[in-house]
């Protein structure tokens, strides 16, 4: 597949890297020569310096024979114009644009992105995606990752193992015997920054991050198995009233009006602006690292603080200070991947990676076959996706123990109608089942082929 990525920032470069690793022909456009040079030097990707909305630049990038254009520059308007030109002049079949400003997304302008106006097939809004991601984690206290599948009938949950985790040093195959009526399967473990898919003989150790698939109705029963029995969240402090902080506060007010919410914002003008946008939350003007401000926000009795400023260091320090002053858990927005190995040891409970969330929202529109949704894990170390099994799929019709899955691939769940099946060796996948698959990065392409539509299907 020939793909053009407009924008070589953190999001664009990571999308390009994932797609190039999967064997696609990728070209990246950015007006900064240092960014295009860096990405072309480090990956088998062509880098072009120029404005992504200029026809001659898109032509140089090969737009005339491109299958997909992904516009993720920092400018909404450049992204939209790039998609318009890709459609009008080069007839690029599929166009995806990142649009941050919500003024374009209001319901009364819903036809703006139709083929007759601005022909954008998929519009992604990173701030809203990240806010949704945070809300999912707040709903499951103790989880470092929460990803729903099949209309939230099943979830992937990530947790960090502590010294008190009951199932430490227990072979994973024994979990089925210890909890026979609990539909749960461990599908991934991150240990010393290395992600692997565990076998039944593997056992968890302290500081592991374990990812398991479980029927959503059994999440509350599953969490104590891994040492997490946190109570539901009643008080939340948000540090940072930017777009993500505002969207998060609005979603919490709308969906969880019983939560006592405080927002701390460093800019007085912005604090006044978001106070007008929120109905119930208390907005405080000040520095989230200031003890007096945190105490005024009631940090000692808060179950969670979510730090969402534009500064990674401020987010990390505010989260750590809040825990020092009595807050139960700290969720911090961290964009610099260099900090990733440190955040867990420092004491942050959850690190929010906006780049990973945005990349996942793009990939769900890129994957081929009958794949419905895609999410990346551990900054691209693995992917988990939901797909529909066709009659021609090698998964269908045989017990899973007899199916030769590619190395690094595991079936996490099978959804048949309203039934959630956590697979065992004798589980047989049927045509039209929805299947949740986890694949390490190097095995993603082979995993996709399990759901590709072959000619003999027609």
C-alpha positions in Angstrom: 0.0 0.0 0.0 1.3 3.5 -0.9 0.8 5.9 2.0 1.6 9.6 2.3 1.9 11.0 5.9 1.7 14.7 6.1 3.5 15.8 9.3 6.7 14.4 10.7 6.1 15.3 14.3 5.8 12.6 17.1 2.4 11.4 15.8 3.3 11.4 12.1 6.7 9.8 12.5 5.2 7.0 14.7 2.4 6.3 12.2 5.0 6.2 9.4 7.2 3.9 11.4 4.4 1.5 12.1 3.2 1.4 8.5 6.7 1.1 7.1 7.4 -1.8 9.5 4.3 -3.5 8.2 5.7 -3.4 4.7 3.9 -0.4 3.2 5.5 2.1 0.9 5.5 5.3 3.0 6.4 8.9 2.2 6.5 11.7 4.8 6.0 15.4 4.1 7.0 18.1 6.5 8.2 21.7 6.2 11.0 21.1 8.6 14.0 19.6 6.8 15.5 18.3 10.0 12.4 16.2 10.7 12.2 14.7 7.2 16.0 14.0 7.2 15.8 12.3 10.6 12.9 10.0 9.6 14.4 9.1 6.2 17.8 8.4 7.8 16.4 6.1 10.5 13.7 4.2 8.4 13.1 3.0 4.9 10.9 6.0 4.3 11.1 8.8 1.8 11.1 12.2 3.4 10.1 15.3 1.4 10.5 18.9 2.7 7.7 21.2 1.8 4.1 22.3 2.6 1.8 19.3 2.7 -1.1 21.4 1.2 0.9 22.4 -1.9 -0.1 20.4 -5.0 3.5 20.2 -6.3 4.7 18.8 -3.0 2.0 16.1 -3.0 2.8 15.3 -6.6 6.4 14.9 -5.7 5.4 12.6 -2.9 3.6 10.3 -5.4 0.0 11.3 -4.6 -1.1 10.3 -8.2 -0.7 6.6 -7.2 -1.2 6.8 -3.5 -3.8 4.6 -1.7 -4.0 6.6 1.5 -3.2 10.1 2.8 -2.9 10.7 6.5 -2.7 14.4 7.4 -1.5 15.0 11.0 0.4 18.3 10.9 -0.1 20.8 13.7 -2.5 22.9 11.6 -6.1 21.7 11.2 -6.4 23.9 8.1 -3.4 22.4 6.4 -4.7 18.9 7.1 -8.1 19.7 5.6 -6.6 21.4 2.5 -4.2 18.5 2.0 -7.2 16.1 1.9 -9.1 18.3 -0.4 -6.2 18.5 -2.9 -5.5 14.8 -2.6 -9.1 14.2 -3.6 -9.6 16.8 -6.2 -6.3 16.7 -8.1 -4.9 13.2 -7.4 -8.0 11.1 -6.6 -6.4 9.5 -3.5 -9.0 6.8 -2.4 -8.8 7.3 1.4 -8.0 10.4 3.4 -7.6 10.8 7.1 -7.1 14.1 8.9 -6.4 15.2 12.4 -8.7 18.0 13.4 -8.2 19.5 16.9 -10.5 22.5 16.9 -14.0 21.5 18.1 -15.6 24.4 16.2 -15.3 22.2 13.1 -16.9 19.3 14.8 -20.2 20.8 16.1 -23.3 18.9 15.1 -24.7 21.7 12.9 -21.6 21.6 10.7 -21.7 17.8 10.5 -21.8 17.8 6.6 -18.6 19.8 6.4 -16.4 16.7 5.9 -18.7 15.0 3.3 -17.5 14.2 -0.2 -19.4 17.2 -1.6 -17.6 19.7 0.7 -14.3 18.7 2.4 -13.8 15.1 1.3 -12.2 13.5 4.5 -13.1 9.9 5.1 -12.1 9.8 8.8 -11.6 12.7 11.1 -9.6 12.0 14.3 -9.4 14.3 17.3 -6.5 13.5 19.6 -7.7 15.5 22.6 -11.0 13.8 22.6 -9.5 10.3 22.1 -7.1 10.9 25.0 -9.9 12.2 27.3 -12.0 9.0 26.5 -8.9 6.9 27.3 -8.5 8.6 30.7 -12.2 8.1 31.6 -11.9 4.4 30.8 -9.0 4.1 33.2 -10.7 6.1 35.9 -13.6 3.7 35.7 -11.3 0.8 36.6 -9.2 2.0 39.5 -5.8 0.2 39.5 -5.7 -0.4 35.8 -2.9 1.1 33.7 -4.7 0.2 30.5 -8.4 -0.3 29.6 -9.4 -1.1 26.0 -13.0 -2.1 25.2 -14.0 -4.5 22.3 -17.2 -5.7 20.8 -19.3 -2.8 22.1 -17.6 -3.2 25.5 -18.6 -6.8 25.9 -14.9 -7.6 26.6 -11.9 -5.6 27.7 -8.2 -5.7 27.7 -7.0 -4.7 31.1 -3.4 -3.8 32.1 -2.2 -3.8 35.7 1.1 -3.5 37.5 2.0 -6.4 39.8 3.0 -5.4 43.3 4.6 -7.4 46.1 1.1 -8.2 47.4 -0.3 -9.6 44.1 -1.8 -13.0 45.1 -0.8 -14.8 41.9 2.9 -14.0 41.9 5.1 -17.0 41.0 2.1 -19.0 39.9 2.2 -20.6 36.5 -0.5 -18.9 34.4 -2.0 -22.1 33.3 -3.1 -22.7 36.9 -5.3 -19.6 36.9 -8.0 -21.6 35.0 -8.0 -24.1 37.8 -7.9 -21.6 40.6 -10.7 -19.5 39.1 -12.7 -21.9 36.9 -15.7 -19.7 36.4 -13.8 -16.5 35.6 -13.5 -15.8 31.9 -10.0 -14.4 31.8 -6.8 -14.9 29.8 -3.3 -13.3 30.2 -2.2 -12.2 26.7 0.9 -10.1 27.4 3.5 -9.2 30.0 6.0 -6.3 30.0 9.1 -7.1 32.1 12.1 -4.8 32.2 10.7 -2.9 29.3 10.4 -6.0 27.1 7.0 -7.2 26.0 6.2 -10.8 25.5 3.2 -13.1 25.1 3.4 -15.5 28.0 2.9 -19.3 27.8 1.0 -21.3 30.4 4.3 -22.1 32.1 5.3 -18.5 32.7 4.7 -16.9 36.0 4.3 -13.2 37.1 6.9 -11.5 39.2 6.8 -8.2 41.1 6.9 -5.1 38.9 5.6 -7.0 35.8 2.9 -5.2 33.8 0.4 -7.9 32.8 -2.3 -7.5 30.2 -5.4 -9.8 30.3 -8.6 -10.1 28.4 -11.7 -10.5 30.4 -15.5 -10.3 29.9 -16.5 -6.8 31.0 -19.1 -8.1 33.5 -16.3 -9.9 35.4 -13.7 -7.0 35.6 -14.6 -6.3 39.2 -13.8 -10.0 40.1 -10.6 -10.1 38.1 -8.9 -7.0 39.6 -8.4 -8.5 43.1 -6.6 -11.5 41.6 -3.8 -9.2 40.5 -3.8 -7.3 43.8 -6.1 -4.3 43.0 -9.2 -3.8 45.1 -9.3 0.0 44.8 -12.7 1.6 45.6 -14.6 3.6 43.0 -13.4 7.1 42.4 -15.4 9.9 44.1 -13.0 12.9 44.0 -10.7 13.8 41.1 -8.3 16.7 40.6 -7.3 17.7 37.0 -4.1 19.7 36.7 -4.1 21.6 33.4 -7.1 23.1 31.7 -6.0 22.8 28.1 -8.1 21.1 25.5 -7.6 17.6 27.0 -8.3 18.8 30.5 -11.4 20.6 29.4 -12.8 17.7 27.4 -12.0 15.3 30.3 -13.8 17.6 32.8 -16.8 17.9 30.5 -17.0 14.2 30.0 -16.8 13.5 33.7 -19.5 16.0 34.5 -21.8 14.5 31.9 -21.2 10.8 32.6 -20.2 10.9 36.3 -22.0 13.9 37.9 -21.5 12.3 41.3 -17.7 12.8 41.1 -16.4 15.9 43.0 -14.2 17.6 40.4 -11.5 20.3 40.8 -9.5 21.7 38.0 -6.2 23.6 38.5 -5.1 25.9 35.7 -1.9 28.1 35.5 -3.3 30.8 33.2 -5.8 33.1 34.7 -7.6 33.8 31.4 -7.8 30.2 30.6 -9.1 29.4 34.1 -11.9 31.9 33.6 -12.7 30.5 30.2 -13.0 26.9 31.4 -15.0 27.9 34.5 -17.6 29.3 32.1 -17.6 26.0 30.2 -18.1 23.7 33.2 -21.3 23.3 35.2 -20.2 21.8 38.5 -16.4 21.6 38.7 -14.4 24.1 40.8 -11.7 25.8 38.9 -8.6 27.1 40.7 -5.9 29.4 39.3 -2.4 28.4 40.2 0.5 26.0 39.8 -0.3 22.4 40.3 3.1 21.9 42.0 2.2 24.4 44.7 1.3 22.7 48.0 -1.2 25.4 48.9 -3.0 25.0 45.6 -3.1 21.2 45.9 -4.4 21.5 49.5 -7.1 23.9 48.3 -8.1 21.4 45.7 -8.5 18.8 48.5 -5.7 16.6 47.3 -5.5 14.7 50.6 -8.9 13.2 50.1 -8.8 12.8 46.3 -8.7 9.3 44.8 -7.0 10.5 41.6 -5.1 13.4 40.1 -4.8 13.6 36.3 -1.9 16.0 35.3 -2.4 17.3 31.7 -0.3 20.4 31.3 1.9 21.0 28.2 5.0 20.2 30.2 6.0 16.6 31.0 8.2 17.6 33.9 5.3 19.6 35.5 3.0 16.6 35.0 5.4 14.2 36.6 6.3 16.4 39.5 2.6 17.5 40.2 1.6 13.8 40.2 4.3 12.8 42.6 3.7 15.7 44.9 0.0 15.0 45.0 0.7 11.4 46.1 3.1 12.7 48.7 0.2 14.8 50.1 -2.3 12.0 50.3 -3.8 11.4 46.8 -4.4 7.7 46.1 -3.2 7.6 42.5 -1.6 9.8 39.9 -2.2 9.7 36.1 0.3 11.8 34.1 0.4 12.9 30.5 3.9 12.2 29.3 4.9 12.7 25.6 8.7 12.2 25.9 9.4 8.5 25.4 12.8 9.0 27.2 10.9 9.2 30.5 9.0 6.0 30.0 11.5 3.7 31.9 11.4 6.0 34.9 7.8 6.8 35.5 6.9 3.4 37.1 9.8 3.4 39.5 9.2 7.1 40.4 5.7 6.2 41.7 3.3 7.3 39.0 0.4 4.9 38.7 -0.5 5.5 35.0 1.4 7.2 32.2 -0.9 8.6 29.5 0.8 8.5 26.0 -1.2 10.7 23.7 0.9 9.6 20.7 0.0 6.0 21.2 -3.7 6.9 21.5 -3.6 8.9 18.3 -1.7 6.3 16.4 -4.3 3.7 17.5 -7.1 5.8 16.2 -5.4 6.1 12.8 -4.5 2.4 12.5 -8.1 1.3 13.1 -8.9 2.9 9.7 -5.8 1.5 7.9 -5.8 -2.2 8.7 -7.2 -4.4 6.0 -9.6 -7.4 5.9 -12.5 -7.5 8.4 -10.6 -5.8 11.2 -12.9 -3.5 13.2 -10.6 -1.8 15.7 -6.9 -1.7 16.5 -4.9 -0.5 19.5 -1.2 -0.4 20.1 0.4 -1.6 23.3 3.6 -0.5 25.0 4.3 2.2 22.4 4.1 -0.2 19.4 5.6 -3.3 20.9 2.4 -5.1 20.2 -1.1 -4.6 18.8 -4.5 -5.9 19.9 -7.3 -5.9 17.4 -10.9 -7.1 16.9 -11.7 -8.8 13.6 -14.5 -10.8 12.0 -13.7 -14.4 11.2 -14.7 -15.4 7.6 -15.4 -18.8 6.3 -12.1 -18.8 4.5 -10.1 -17.9 7.7 -7.6 -20.6 8.8 -9.0 -20.0 12.4 -12.4 -21.3 11.5 -13.6 -24.9 12.0 -10.7 -26.4 14.0 -9.9 -26.5 17.7 -7.4 -23.7 18.4 -4.9 -26.2 19.7 -4.7 -27.5 16.1 -4.5 -24.1 14.4 -1.0 -23.1 13.5 -1.0 -19.5 14.7 2.1 -17.4 13.7 4.7 -17.0 16.5 3.9 -14.0 18.7 0.1 -14.2 18.1 -2.5 -15.3 20.6 -6.3 -15.4 20.5 -7.6 -13.4 23.5 -11.4 -13.8 23.2 -14.1 -15.0 20.9 -17.5 -13.1 20.8 -20.4 -15.0 19.4 -23.6 -13.0 19.4 -24.0 -11.9 23.0 -21.6 -14.7 24.4 -18.0 -13.9 25.4 -15.8 -17.0 25.1 -12.3 -16.9 26.6 -10.6 -19.5 24.4 -9.1 -22.8 25.5 -7.4 -25.4 23.4 -10.7 -27.1 22.4 -12.4 -23.8 21.5 -13.6 -23.8 17.8 -14.0 -20.4 16.0 -17.0 -20.2 13.7 -17.6 -18.1 10.7 -18.8 -14.5 11.6 -17.4 -14.8 15.2 -15.6 -11.7 16.3 -12.1 -12.5 17.5 -9.8 -10.5 19.7 -6.2 -11.0 18.7 -2.9 -9.9 20.3 0.2 -9.8 18.1 3.7 -8.7 18.7 4.8 -6.0 16.3 6.8 -8.3 14.1 3.8 -10.7 13.8 1.1 -8.1 13.0 1.2 -8.6 9.2 0.8 -12.4 9.6 -2.0 -11.9 12.0 -3.8 -9.7 9.6 -3.7 -12.4 7.0 -5.9 -14.6 9.2 -8.8 -12.2 8.4 -8.0 -11.2 4.9 -10.8 -11.6 2.3 -9.6 -14.2 -0.2 -11.0 -14.7 -3.7 -12.6 -18.0 -2.9 -14.8 -16.1 -0.4 -16.8 -14.6 -3.3 
